[in-house]
Amino acid sequence: MSRISALYDAHLRKAPRQSRSRSVVEAILSAALERVERGGEDDVPLQEIANRAGVGIGSLYDYFRDRRSVLAALAAKMTEDNLRAFEALLIETEPLPLPESIERIVDFAFATYATNKQVPRGILKIAHSLGLMPTLAKSQSVFTESLATSLRRRKDITHPNIELAAWTVTQATMGVVHALIWEDQPTHEREALRADLVTLCSKHLLA
């Protein structure tokens, strides 16, 4: 978690310490996200973001240097939030049979990244335009590490190399998700794709 938090903090002019200052930063990032949800990631006027957040432009500049730092912090914050939710899901599903656990993981990935496509599309466009794609790629390794940690706690995994298995499952799932994000016309029915991915990952972990 700290690795992604560090990425987030790196884009702030100063870290919010008190609850009020944290609320200000959250409001600014929420306002930026609203703009991304409307497909406005290419042009985000900071004054508009400040107005929507209900803060003065000076307060925005207290925590962010410029438009780039606002958008970069938003991308990092969303990645961190998704990681927190993913780690909570892993703990929740560890007692379940493996196929059911994998179903929940795949459903989480589909719901998080491929339901409201405008948000992940916008975040990826932001990352590309700001040169943050290597950072997002590295952050995916944190998800892989969390999955590997969870798999090591299970008693039903027979794959001889947990780290390799976790990497393969993560890449397979996110590869499908990235395809869904950018598809305007689905190549396959989502339920069939989901079932195939669950079978593929479950069998791989029982290799």
C-alpha positions as CSV (number, residue, x, y, z in Angstrom):
1,M,0.0,0.0,0.0
2,S,2.8,2.4,0.9
3,R,4.3,2.2,-2.6
4,I,1.1,3.6,-4.2
5,S,0.6,6.1,-1.3
6,A,4.1,7.4,-2.0
7,L,3.2,7.9,-5.7
8,Y,0.1,9.9,-4.6
9,D,2.1,12.0,-2.1
10,A,4.7,12.8,-4.7
11,H,2.2,14.9,-6.7
12,L,1.2,17.1,-3.7
13,R,2.8,20.4,-3.0
14,K,2.4,19.5,0.7
15,A,0.7,16.6,2.4
16,P,-2.6,17.3,4.2
17,R,-2.1,16.6,7.9
18,Q,-5.4,17.7,9.5
19,S,-8.9,16.4,8.8
20,R,-9.9,19.7,7.3
21,S,-7.0,19.9,4.9
22,R,-7.6,16.2,3.9
23,S,-11.2,17.1,3.2
24,V,-10.0,20.0,0.9
25,V,-7.8,17.7,-1.1
26,E,-10.5,15.0,-1.3
27,A,-13.0,17.6,-2.6
28,I,-10.5,18.8,-5.2
29,L,-9.9,15.3,-6.5
30,S,-13.6,14.5,-6.4
31,A,-14.3,17.6,-8.5
32,A,-11.5,16.5,-11.0
33,L,-13.0,13.0,-11.2
34,E,-16.5,14.5,-12.0
35,R,-14.9,16.2,-15.0
36,V,-13.2,13.0,-16.1
37,E,-16.5,11.2,-15.8
38,R,-18.0,13.7,-18.3
39,G,-15.1,13.1,-20.7
40,G,-13.3,16.2,-19.8
41,E,-9.8,15.0,-19.0
42,D,-8.2,16.8,-22.0
43,D,-9.1,20.2,-20.6
44,V,-9.6,20.7,-16.8
45,P,-9.5,24.4,-15.9
46,L,-8.3,24.6,-12.3
47,Q,-10.6,27.5,-11.5
48,E,-13.6,25.2,-12.4
49,I,-12.2,22.4,-10.3
50,A,-11.8,24.8,-7.3
51,N,-15.4,26.1,-7.8
52,R,-16.8,22.6,-8.0
53,A,-14.8,21.6,-4.9
54,G,-16.1,24.6,-3.0
55,V,-12.6,26.0,-2.3
56,G,-10.7,29.0,-3.4
57,I,-8.1,28.8,-6.1
58,G,-5.5,29.7,-3.5
59,S,-6.5,26.6,-1.5
60,L,-6.1,24.5,-4.5
61,Y,-2.6,25.9,-5.1
62,D,-1.7,25.2,-1.5
63,Y,-1.7,21.5,-2.3
64,F,-1.2,21.2,-6.0
65,R,1.4,22.9,-8.3
66,D,-0.6,22.8,-11.5
67,R,-3.2,20.9,-13.6
68,R,-0.7,18.1,-14.1
69,S,-0.3,17.5,-10.4
70,V,-4.1,17.4,-9.8
71,L,-4.6,14.8,-12.6
72,A,-1.6,12.8,-11.6
73,A,-2.7,12.7,-7.9
74,L,-6.2,11.7,-9.1
75,A,-4.8,8.7,-11.0
76,A,-2.6,7.7,-8.1
77,K,-5.5,8.1,-5.6
78,M,-7.9,6.0,-7.6
79,T,-5.2,3.3,-8.0
80,E,-4.7,3.3,-4.2
81,D,-8.5,3.1,-3.5
82,N,-8.8,0.2,-5.9
83,L,-6.0,-1.6,-4.2
84,R,-7.6,-1.2,-0.8
85,A,-10.8,-2.6,-2.1
86,F,-9.0,-5.5,-3.8
87,E,-7.1,-6.4,-0.6
88,A,-10.3,-6.4,1.4
89,L,-11.9,-8.6,-1.2
90,L,-9.0,-11.1,-1.0
91,I,-9.3,-11.4,2.7
92,E,-13.1,-11.9,2.4
93,T,-12.8,-14.6,-0.3
94,E,-9.9,-16.7,1.2
95,P,-12.3,-19.1,3.0
96,L,-14.3,-19.7,-0.2
97,P,-13.6,-22.5,-2.7
98,L,-11.0,-21.4,-5.2
99,P,-13.4,-21.2,-8.3
100,E,-15.8,-19.0,-6.2
101,S,-12.9,-16.8,-5.1
102,I,-11.7,-16.3,-8.6
103,E,-15.2,-15.5,-9.7
104,R,-15.3,-12.7,-7.1
105,I,-11.9,-11.4,-8.2
106,V,-12.9,-11.3,-11.9
107,D,-16.2,-9.7,-11.0
108,F,-14.4,-7.0,-9.0
109,A,-12.1,-6.3,-12.0
110,F,-15.0,-6.1,-14.4
111,A,-17.1,-3.9,-12.1
112,T,-14.2,-1.6,-11.2
113,Y,-12.7,-1.1,-14.7
114,A,-15.2,-2.2,-17.4
115,T,-18.6,-1.0,-16.2
116,N,-18.3,2.8,-16.4
117,K,-15.7,2.9,-19.1
118,Q,-15.4,6.6,-19.2
119,V,-13.5,6.7,-15.9
120,P,-10.8,4.2,-16.7
121,R,-10.5,5.5,-20.2
122,G,-10.0,9.0,-18.8
123,I,-7.4,7.9,-16.2
124,L,-5.5,6.0,-18.9
125,K,-5.6,9.0,-21.2
126,I,-4.3,11.2,-18.3
127,A,-1.5,8.7,-17.6
128,H,-0.5,8.6,-21.2
129,S,-0.5,12.4,-21.7
130,L,1.4,13.0,-18.5
131,G,4.0,10.2,-19.0
132,L,2.6,8.2,-16.1
133,M,2.1,4.9,-18.0
134,P,5.3,3.3,-16.5
135,T,4.1,4.3,-13.1
136,L,0.7,2.7,-13.6
137,A,2.4,-0.4,-14.9
138,K,4.6,-0.6,-11.8
139,S,1.5,-0.1,-9.6
140,Q,0.0,-3.2,-11.1
141,S,2.8,-5.2,-9.5
142,V,1.5,-4.2,-6.1
143,F,-1.8,-5.9,-7.0
144,T,0.1,-8.9,-8.0
145,E,2.0,-9.0,-4.7
146,S,-1.2,-8.7,-2.8
147,L,-2.7,-11.6,-4.8
148,A,0.4,-13.7,-4.2
149,T,0.3,-13.0,-0.4
150,S,-3.4,-14.2,-0.4
151,L,-2.6,-17.3,-2.4
152,R,0.2,-18.3,-0.1
153,R,-2.4,-18.3,2.8
154,R,-4.7,-20.7,1.0
155,K,-4.4,-24.5,1.3
156,D,-5.9,-25.4,-2.1
157,I,-3.3,-23.9,-4.4
158,T,-1.1,-26.5,-6.1
159,H,0.8,-24.3,-8.5
160,P,4.5,-24.7,-7.7
161,N,5.4,-21.1,-8.1
162,I,2.9,-18.7,-6.3
163,E,4.6,-15.5,-7.5
164,L,4.5,-16.6,-11.2
165,A,0.9,-17.8,-10.8
166,A,-0.2,-14.5,-9.2
167,W,1.5,-12.6,-12.0
168,T,-0.1,-14.7,-14.7
169,V,-3.6,-14.4,-13.2
170,T,-3.2,-10.6,-12.8
171,Q,-2.0,-10.1,-16.3
172,A,-4.6,-12.3,-17.8
173,T,-7.5,-10.6,-16.0
174,M,-6.2,-7.1,-16.6
175,G,-5.5,-7.9,-20.2
176,V,-9.2,-8.8,-20.7
177,V,-10.3,-5.8,-18.8
178,H,-8.2,-3.4,-20.9
179,A,-9.7,-4.9,-24.0
180,L,-13.2,-4.3,-22.6
181,I,-12.3,-0.7,-21.6
182,W,-11.5,0.2,-25.2
183,E,-14.1,-1.9,-27.0
184,D,-17.1,0.1,-28.3
185,Q,-18.7,-3.0,-29.8
186,P,-18.2,-6.2,-27.7
187,T,-16.3,-9.0,-29.4
188,H,-17.8,-11.6,-27.0
189,E,-20.7,-11.7,-24.6
190,R,-19.4,-10.6,-21.2
191,E,-20.9,-13.5,-19.3
192,A,-19.2,-16.0,-21.6
193,L,-15.9,-14.1,-21.3
194,R,-16.2,-14.0,-17.5
195,A,-16.8,-17.8,-17.3
196,D,-13.9,-18.5,-19.6
197,L,-11.5,-16.3,-17.6
198,V,-12.6,-17.9,-14.3
199,T,-12.0,-21.3,-15.7
200,L,-8.6,-20.3,-17.1
201,C,-7.4,-18.8,-13.9
202,S,-8.7,-21.5,-11.6
203,K,-7.1,-24.3,-13.7
204,H,-3.8,-22.4,-13.8
205,L,-3.7,-22.1,-10.0
206,L,-4.4,-25.8,-9.7
207,A,-1.6,-26.7,-12.1
